[in-house]
Amino acid sequence: MESITSSPREREQRFREIYDAAYGDLLRFVRRRVHPSHAEDVVGEVMLVAWRRLDDVPEVLSDARAWLFGVARKVLQNNRRREDRRDAVAVRLAEVRHDPADAGQHPDLVACTVDLAAAWPRLSATDQEAIALSVLDGLTGPEAAAVLGISPTAYRLRLSRARRTLRRHIDSTTAGEPVPGHPASERSAR
């Protein structure tokens, strides 16, 4: 392990050596696991971890490379979990409004759930958060505003815009417009 007492210049030089030795292999490793447009972002996160934890990176470059691959694997797992949670929110939103046991009895409820699940990923993270704080977490306007660090009025405006946007996406989904990234829409576009 690197000594904690090394100078900033020595730390920078060590990081550059690790970066130069591992970047290309690490990028190939990540590209095999995610869409190529996300690979450089993941590698950037890995390198940030390496910089912050430089004292934990093994001295031998081959060991450091393996350590970085392990960090990349954990970053990829965290990203997958985050995406899975985001995708699951649409289903949870539908369950909040209706009892899931009734879903088999109401075809319109099933259609509503599907429409909501298709429209949810099209919302910005800000809009998703505003709706989730209200619907999933059951927070009042002032409570949600405190969580976000904004005024209650600003939160009400944000929530109103988010709901309008969600409604627009649901309406466009039910009108038959293709949903980006949805397998059915990719097939119909061919």
C-alpha positions as CSV (number, residue, x, y, z in Angstrom):
1,M,0.0,0.0,0.0
2,E,1.0,3.6,-0.7
3,S,2.2,5.6,2.3
4,I,-0.2,8.2,3.5
5,T,2.7,10.6,3.9
6,S,3.5,10.8,0.2
7,S,3.5,14.2,-1.4
8,P,0.7,15.4,-3.7
9,R,3.0,15.2,-6.7
10,E,3.9,11.6,-5.9
11,R,0.2,10.7,-5.4
12,E,-0.6,12.3,-8.7
13,Q,2.2,10.4,-10.5
14,R,1.0,7.1,-9.0
15,F,-2.5,7.8,-10.1
16,R,-1.4,8.6,-13.6
17,E,0.6,5.4,-13.8
18,I,-2.5,3.4,-12.6
19,Y,-4.8,5.3,-15.0
20,D,-2.4,4.8,-18.0
21,A,-1.9,1.1,-17.2
22,A,-5.6,0.2,-16.7
23,Y,-7.9,2.6,-18.6
24,G,-8.1,0.8,-21.9
25,D,-8.6,-2.6,-20.3
26,L,-11.1,-1.2,-17.9
27,L,-13.1,0.5,-20.6
28,R,-13.3,-2.8,-22.6
29,F,-14.4,-4.6,-19.4
30,V,-17.2,-2.1,-18.8
31,R,-18.3,-1.9,-22.5
32,R,-19.0,-5.6,-22.4
33,R,-21.4,-5.1,-19.6
34,V,-23.3,-1.8,-20.4
35,H,-24.3,0.2,-23.4
36,P,-21.2,1.8,-24.9
37,S,-22.6,5.3,-24.3
38,H,-22.5,4.6,-20.6
39,A,-19.1,2.9,-20.4
40,E,-16.9,6.0,-20.1
41,D,-19.2,7.4,-17.3
42,V,-18.7,4.1,-15.3
43,V,-15.0,4.2,-15.9
44,G,-14.9,7.8,-14.7
45,E,-16.7,6.7,-11.5
46,V,-14.1,3.9,-11.0
47,M,-11.2,6.3,-11.5
48,L,-12.8,8.7,-9.0
49,V,-12.9,5.9,-6.4
50,A,-9.3,5.1,-7.2
51,W,-8.2,8.7,-6.7
52,R,-10.1,9.0,-3.4
53,R,-8.9,5.6,-2.2
54,L,-5.4,5.8,-3.7
55,D,-3.9,4.5,-0.5
56,D,-6.0,1.3,-0.8
57,V,-4.9,0.6,-4.4
58,P,-2.4,-2.2,-4.5
59,E,1.2,-1.2,-5.4
60,V,1.7,-3.8,-8.2
61,L,0.0,-2.6,-11.4
62,S,-1.5,-6.0,-12.2
63,D,-3.0,-6.1,-8.8
64,A,-4.2,-2.5,-9.1
65,R,-5.8,-3.4,-12.4
66,A,-7.7,-6.3,-10.8
67,W,-8.7,-4.0,-7.9
68,L,-10.1,-1.5,-10.4
69,F,-12.1,-4.3,-12.1
70,G,-13.6,-5.1,-8.8
71,V,-14.5,-1.5,-8.2
72,A,-16.1,-1.4,-11.7
73,R,-18.1,-4.5,-11.0
74,K,-19.5,-2.8,-7.8
75,V,-20.3,0.4,-9.6
76,L,-22.1,-1.6,-12.3
77,Q,-24.1,-3.5,-9.6
78,N,-25.0,-0.2,-7.9
79,N,-26.1,1.3,-11.2
80,R,-28.3,-1.8,-12.0
81,R,-29.9,-1.6,-8.5
82,R,-30.6,2.1,-9.0
83,E,-32.2,1.4,-12.4
84,D,-34.3,-1.5,-11.0
85,R,-35.6,0.7,-8.2
86,R,-36.5,3.5,-10.6
87,D,-38.3,1.1,-12.9
88,A,-40.2,-0.5,-10.0
89,V,-41.5,2.9,-8.9
90,A,-44.1,2.9,-11.7
91,V,-45.6,-0.3,-10.5
92,R,-45.6,0.8,-6.8
93,L,-47.3,4.0,-7.9
94,A,-50.1,2.1,-9.5
95,E,-50.4,-0.2,-6.4
96,V,-50.8,2.8,-4.1
97,R,-53.9,4.0,-5.9
98,H,-55.5,0.5,-6.3
99,D,-55.5,-2.7,-4.4
100,P,-53.4,-5.2,-6.4
101,A,-55.8,-8.0,-5.6
102,D,-58.4,-6.1,-7.7
103,A,-56.2,-6.1,-10.8
104,G,-57.5,-9.4,-12.1
105,Q,-61.1,-8.1,-11.8
106,H,-60.6,-4.8,-13.6
107,P,-59.1,-4.8,-17.1
108,D,-59.0,-1.0,-17.1
109,L,-56.8,-1.1,-13.9
110,V,-54.3,-3.5,-15.7
111,A,-54.2,-1.1,-18.7
112,C,-53.7,1.9,-16.4
113,T,-50.8,0.1,-14.7
114,V,-49.2,-0.7,-18.0
115,D,-49.6,2.8,-19.2
116,L,-48.1,4.2,-16.1
117,A,-45.2,1.8,-16.2
118,A,-44.5,2.8,-19.8
119,A,-44.8,6.6,-19.1
120,W,-42.8,6.7,-15.8
121,P,-39.3,6.2,-17.3
122,R,-40.0,9.1,-19.7
123,L,-40.2,11.6,-16.7
124,S,-37.1,13.4,-15.6
125,A,-35.6,12.4,-12.3
126,T,-36.9,15.7,-10.8
127,D,-40.4,14.9,-11.8
128,Q,-40.2,11.3,-10.6
129,E,-38.9,12.5,-7.2
130,A,-41.7,15.1,-6.8
131,I,-44.4,12.6,-7.5
132,A,-42.8,9.8,-5.5
133,L,-42.5,12.0,-2.4
134,S,-46.2,12.7,-2.5
135,V,-47.6,9.4,-3.7
136,L,-45.2,6.8,-2.4
137,D,-43.8,8.5,0.7
138,G,-47.1,10.1,1.6
139,L,-45.4,13.5,2.5
140,T,-47.4,16.7,2.6
141,G,-46.4,19.6,0.4
142,P,-44.4,21.3,3.2
143,E,-42.7,18.1,4.2
144,A,-41.7,17.2,0.6
145,A,-40.5,20.8,0.2
146,A,-38.3,20.4,3.3
147,V,-36.8,17.2,1.9
148,L,-35.9,18.9,-1.4
149,G,-34.8,22.2,0.3
150,I,-37.3,24.3,-1.5
151,S,-40.3,26.4,-0.5
152,P,-43.7,24.7,-0.3
153,T,-44.9,26.9,-3.1
154,A,-42.0,25.8,-5.3
155,Y,-42.8,22.1,-4.5
156,R,-46.5,22.6,-5.4
157,L,-45.5,24.0,-8.7
158,R,-42.9,21.3,-9.3
159,L,-45.5,18.6,-8.4
160,S,-48.1,20.2,-10.7
161,R,-45.7,20.3,-13.6
162,A,-44.6,16.7,-12.9
163,R,-48.2,15.4,-12.9
164,R,-49.0,17.3,-16.1
165,T,-46.0,15.8,-17.8
166,L,-46.9,12.3,-16.6
167,R,-50.4,12.7,-17.8
168,R,-49.1,13.9,-21.2
169,H,-46.8,10.8,-21.4
170,I,-49.6,8.5,-20.4
171,D,-51.9,10.1,-23.1
172,S,-49.2,9.8,-25.7
173,T,-48.6,6.1,-24.7
174,T,-52.3,5.3,-24.9
175,A,-52.5,7.1,-28.3
176,G,-50.1,4.6,-29.7
177,E,-47.0,6.7,-29.9
178,P,-43.8,4.6,-29.5
179,V,-42.2,4.6,-26.1
180,P,-38.4,5.1,-26.4
181,G,-36.6,2.0,-25.2
182,H,-39.7,-0.1,-24.9
183,P,-39.3,-3.4,-26.9
184,A,-42.8,-3.2,-28.4
185,S,-42.1,0.2,-29.8
186,E,-38.8,-0.9,-31.3
187,R,-40.6,-3.8,-33.1
188,S,-43.3,-1.5,-34.5
189,A,-40.7,1.0,-35.7
190,R,-39.2,-1.6,-38.0
